[in-house]
Amino acid sequence: MQEKIEFVRLVGNERRIGSKLAEVSRHWQGSKECHLMISPHDDDAVLGAGLLIQLAERENVPVYILIVTDGSMGYCSLDEKDSIAEIRRNESYECYQSLGVPKENIIWLGFPDCQLSNHRGRHASNPDDPVQISGFTGLQNAFTHHLRNIKPTQCFLPTWNDLHPDHRIIYDEFLISLFHAAGNIWPELGEPLSNVPYVNTYAVYCDFAEPPTLRMRTPMSYLENKLKAITAFRSQKQISSLIENVRHCGPEEYIRAIDFKLYHPASYRNLFEEQTGIRMVR
């Protein structure tokens, strides 16, 4: 039985092992470290990163949960059809507070479930638009605002190849919002970030597009806390299969770091230069 906490990070051919996140992280920023978990739906972050949330709290790292959708399409009973959004909001607070996240760090955006394609980008808001901030609405408007307000050093969201369309849309919208948040655009949304946060992905429904780069293993008590937190979503009858997957996996989770590669033309110059061959002498 696992009795200790172990982190293993793969960096190229290097294998880093430690008992703390700070010991294996490439860009740890000490007392400035702050983690933002992007949860397209209320239960995604706990399913994919419920151990990580506890481990960050163990190292006194502030954790914020940004829940993007309102859960209004997640009703499993006709009796809850009109009240499911409020039910899931309350379940979310119960879930993440049980993992040690303060209620004020649990942010419920409330974009309409299954309609995120209508809320890409940013546009001037109308009175009936959801998530209005500084006279505008849209996913990029909300993400940019909260990134500048929270100032995370690392962000975590579901892997880009997830089959759920809400997850895919949020991945695209969040990543471009990182660059908005670090630039001078849209000053009414707050002061620009001094640095772009590092980005990591976790898996919920589908596998990683490429192998993960961090494994964490914990004592069973951490898994028990995670499972208990998941069960707060009592209204989600279809979650049972995901709970069994978490239980079967045991007290471990996997994360993949995302490296941005910006375009530099000089990187390709040598590909088009004439290569001097080596003449073979017989």
C-alpha positions as CSV (number, residue, x, y, z in Angstrom):
1,M,0.0,0.0,0.0
2,Q,1.2,3.5,-0.9
3,E,2.3,5.2,2.4
4,K,4.2,8.2,1.1
5,I,3.9,11.0,-1.4
6,E,6.0,10.7,-4.5
7,F,6.3,12.9,-7.6
8,V,8.0,11.8,-10.8
9,R,8.5,14.4,-13.5
10,L,10.0,13.6,-16.9
11,V,12.0,16.4,-18.5
12,G,13.5,15.1,-21.7
13,N,15.7,12.1,-20.8
14,E,15.8,13.2,-17.1
15,R,13.6,11.6,-14.4
16,R,13.1,13.9,-11.4
17,I,11.8,12.3,-8.2
18,G,10.7,14.1,-5.0
19,S,8.2,14.2,-2.2
20,K,7.0,17.7,-3.0
21,L,5.9,19.5,-6.1
22,A,8.5,22.2,-5.5
23,E,11.3,19.5,-5.7
24,V,10.3,18.3,-9.2
25,S,8.9,21.4,-10.9
26,R,10.8,23.2,-13.5
27,H,9.5,26.7,-12.8
28,W,8.5,26.8,-9.1
29,Q,8.1,30.3,-7.9
30,G,8.2,29.8,-4.1
31,S,5.7,32.0,-2.2
32,K,4.3,33.4,-5.5
33,E,3.2,30.0,-6.6
34,C,-0.6,29.9,-7.3
35,H,-2.6,27.3,-9.2
36,L,-5.7,27.8,-11.3
37,M,-7.8,24.8,-12.2
38,I,-10.1,25.3,-15.2
39,S,-13.1,23.0,-14.9
40,P,-15.3,23.1,-18.0
41,H,-18.0,21.4,-15.9
42,D,-18.2,21.4,-12.2
43,D,-16.9,17.9,-11.7
44,D,-14.0,17.9,-14.2
45,A,-11.3,19.3,-11.9
46,V,-11.9,16.9,-9.1
47,L,-12.1,13.9,-11.5
48,G,-8.9,14.7,-13.2
49,A,-6.9,16.5,-10.5
50,G,-8.5,15.8,-7.1
51,L,-5.2,14.6,-5.7
52,L,-3.2,17.5,-7.2
53,I,-5.6,20.0,-5.5
54,Q,-4.9,18.4,-2.1
55,L,-1.1,18.2,-2.8
56,A,-1.0,21.9,-3.7
57,E,-2.8,22.8,-0.5
58,R,-0.3,20.6,1.4
59,E,2.5,22.9,0.1
60,N,0.5,26.0,1.0
61,V,-0.1,26.9,-2.7
62,P,-3.4,28.8,-3.2
63,V,-5.8,26.9,-5.5
64,Y,-8.6,28.5,-7.5
65,I,-11.3,26.5,-9.3
66,L,-12.8,28.3,-12.3
67,I,-16.0,26.4,-13.3
68,V,-17.0,27.6,-16.8
69,T,-20.5,26.2,-17.5
70,D,-23.7,26.4,-15.5
71,G,-24.6,22.6,-15.6
72,S,-28.1,23.4,-16.8
73,M,-28.1,20.5,-19.3
74,G,-26.9,18.0,-16.6
75,Y,-30.3,17.0,-15.2
76,C,-31.0,13.3,-14.6
77,S,-34.5,13.8,-13.3
78,L,-37.4,15.9,-14.8
79,D,-38.1,17.2,-11.3
80,E,-34.6,18.9,-11.3
81,K,-34.8,20.2,-14.9
82,D,-35.4,23.8,-13.8
83,S,-33.3,23.8,-10.7
84,I,-30.3,21.7,-11.7
85,A,-27.9,24.7,-12.2
86,E,-28.4,25.9,-8.6
87,I,-28.2,22.3,-7.3
88,R,-24.9,21.8,-9.1
89,R,-23.5,25.1,-7.9
90,N,-24.1,24.0,-4.3
91,E,-22.6,20.6,-5.0
92,S,-19.5,22.3,-6.4
93,Y,-19.0,24.3,-3.2
94,E,-19.4,21.2,-1.1
95,C,-17.0,19.2,-3.3
96,Y,-14.1,21.6,-3.5
97,Q,-14.4,23.0,0.0
98,S,-14.0,19.4,1.2
99,L,-10.6,19.3,-0.5
100,G,-9.5,22.5,1.3
101,V,-10.3,25.1,-1.3
102,P,-11.9,28.2,0.3
103,K,-15.3,29.1,-1.0
104,E,-14.1,32.5,-2.2
105,N,-11.6,30.6,-4.5
106,I,-14.4,28.7,-6.2
107,I,-15.5,30.8,-9.2
108,W,-18.7,29.8,-11.0
109,L,-18.9,31.6,-14.4
110,G,-22.2,30.3,-15.5
111,F,-21.9,30.1,-19.3
112,P,-24.8,28.1,-20.7
113,D,-24.1,24.3,-20.8
114,C,-23.7,22.8,-24.3
115,Q,-23.8,26.3,-26.0
116,L,-20.2,27.4,-25.7
117,S,-19.8,27.7,-29.4
118,N,-22.1,30.8,-29.2
119,H,-19.8,32.4,-26.6
120,R,-16.4,32.2,-28.2
121,G,-14.3,35.4,-28.3
122,R,-15.5,38.7,-26.8
123,H,-18.2,41.1,-27.7
124,A,-20.1,44.0,-26.2
125,S,-22.8,42.7,-23.9
126,N,-26.5,43.0,-24.1
127,P,-28.7,43.1,-20.9
128,D,-29.6,39.4,-21.2
129,D,-26.1,38.1,-22.0
130,P,-24.4,35.8,-19.4
131,V,-21.1,36.6,-17.6
132,Q,-21.0,40.3,-18.2
133,I,-17.7,41.9,-17.2
134,S,-16.8,45.6,-17.9
135,G,-19.6,45.8,-20.5
136,F,-18.4,42.8,-22.5
137,T,-19.1,39.0,-22.5
138,G,-17.6,35.9,-24.1
139,L,-15.1,33.3,-22.9
140,Q,-12.0,35.3,-23.8
141,N,-13.4,38.3,-21.9
142,A,-14.0,36.2,-18.8
143,F,-10.8,34.2,-18.9
144,T,-8.7,37.3,-19.4
145,H,-10.4,39.1,-16.5
146,H,-9.9,36.2,-14.1
147,L,-6.3,35.5,-15.2
148,R,-5.4,39.1,-14.4
149,N,-7.2,39.1,-11.1
150,I,-5.9,35.7,-9.8
151,K,-2.4,35.9,-11.4
152,P,-1.7,32.2,-11.4
153,T,1.8,30.8,-11.9
154,Q,0.4,27.5,-13.3
155,C,-2.9,26.6,-14.9
156,F,-4.5,23.2,-15.4
157,L,-7.3,22.2,-17.8
158,P,-8.5,19.1,-19.6
159,T,-6.5,17.7,-22.5
160,W,-7.3,19.2,-25.9
161,N,-8.3,16.0,-27.5
162,D,-11.2,15.3,-25.2
163,L,-14.3,14.3,-27.1
164,H,-16.6,16.6,-25.2
165,P,-17.0,19.7,-27.4
166,D,-17.2,22.0,-24.3
167,H,-13.7,20.8,-23.3
168,R,-12.3,21.5,-26.8
169,I,-13.7,25.0,-27.0
170,I,-12.5,25.9,-23.6
171,Y,-9.0,24.7,-24.3
172,D,-8.8,26.9,-27.4
173,E,-10.4,29.9,-25.8
174,F,-8.3,29.7,-22.6
175,L,-4.9,29.4,-24.4
176,I,-5.4,32.5,-26.5
177,S,-6.7,34.3,-23.4
178,L,-3.3,33.6,-21.7
179,F,-1.7,35.9,-24.2
180,H,-4.4,38.5,-24.0
181,A,-4.0,38.5,-20.2
182,A,-0.2,39.1,-20.5
183,G,-0.6,41.9,-23.1
184,N,-1.9,45.5,-23.0
185,I,-5.2,44.7,-24.8
186,W,-8.5,45.3,-23.0
187,P,-7.1,47.4,-20.1
188,E,-10.6,47.6,-18.4
189,L,-10.1,43.9,-17.5
190,G,-7.2,44.6,-15.2
191,E,-3.4,45.0,-15.1
192,P,-1.6,42.8,-17.6
193,L,0.2,39.7,-16.2
194,S,3.9,40.1,-15.9
195,N,4.5,36.6,-17.1
196,V,2.4,34.0,-19.0
197,P,1.5,31.2,-16.6
198,Y,2.7,27.7,-17.3
199,V,0.0,25.4,-18.7
200,N,-0.7,21.8,-17.8
201,T,-3.4,19.4,-18.9
202,Y,-5.2,16.6,-17.0
203,A,-7.4,13.8,-18.4
204,V,-11.1,13.3,-17.6
205,Y,-12.9,11.3,-20.4
206,C,-10.2,10.7,-23.0
207,D,-6.5,9.8,-22.9
208,F,-3.7,12.4,-23.3
209,A,-2.8,13.2,-26.9
210,E,0.8,12.6,-25.9
211,P,2.3,10.9,-22.8
212,P,2.0,12.8,-19.5
213,T,5.1,14.4,-18.0
214,L,4.2,14.2,-14.2
215,R,3.0,11.3,-12.1
216,M,2.0,11.8,-8.5
217,R,1.3,9.0,-6.0
218,T,-0.2,9.5,-2.5
219,P,-1.4,7.5,0.5
220,M,-4.8,6.0,0.2
221,S,-6.3,8.7,2.4
222,Y,-5.9,11.2,-0.4
223,L,-7.8,9.0,-2.8
224,E,-10.5,8.5,-0.2
225,N,-10.8,12.3,0.1
226,K,-11.0,12.6,-3.6
227,L,-13.7,10.0,-3.9
228,K,-15.7,11.6,-1.1
229,A,-15.5,14.9,-2.8
230,I,-16.7,13.4,-6.1
231,T,-19.8,12.0,-4.4
232,A,-20.9,15.5,-3.5
233,F,-22.3,15.6,-7.1
234,R,-25.3,13.5,-6.1
235,S,-27.4,14.9,-8.9
236,Q,-25.1,13.4,-11.5
237,K,-26.2,9.8,-11.7
238,Q,-24.1,9.1,-14.8
239,I,-20.9,9.9,-12.9
240,S,-20.7,6.4,-11.3
241,S,-18.6,4.9,-14.2
242,L,-16.0,7.7,-13.8
243,I,-15.9,7.2,-10.0
244,E,-15.1,3.5,-10.6
245,N,-12.3,4.5,-13.0
246,V,-10.8,6.8,-10.3
247,R,-11.1,4.0,-7.7
248,H,-9.6,1.4,-10.0
249,C,-6.6,3.7,-10.8
250,G,-5.8,4.0,-7.2
251,P,-4.0,7.0,-5.4
252,E,-2.2,8.4,-8.5
253,E,-2.8,11.0,-11.1
254,Y,-1.0,12.1,-14.3
255,I,-0.4,15.6,-15.7
256,R,1.1,16.8,-19.0
257,A,3.0,20.1,-19.3
258,I,2.3,22.1,-22.4
259,D,5.2,24.0,-24.0
260,F,4.4,26.8,-26.4
261,K,6.6,27.1,-29.4
262,L,6.5,30.5,-30.9
263,Y,7.3,31.0,-34.5
264,H,10.9,32.0,-35.3
265,P,11.8,31.9,-39.0
266,A,15.5,31.4,-38.3
267,S,14.7,28.0,-36.8
268,Y,14.1,26.7,-40.4
269,R,16.9,28.5,-42.2
270,N,19.4,25.6,-42.2
271,L,16.8,23.3,-43.7
272,F,17.0,25.2,-47.0
273,E,20.8,25.8,-47.1
274,E,22.9,23.7,-49.4
275,Q,24.4,20.8,-47.4
276,T,28.1,20.0,-48.0
277,G,28.3,16.3,-48.4
278,I,31.1,14.1,-47.1
279,R,33.1,12.7,-49.9
280,M,33.9,9.0,-49.5
281,V,37.5,8.1,-50.4
282,R,38.0,4.5,-51.5
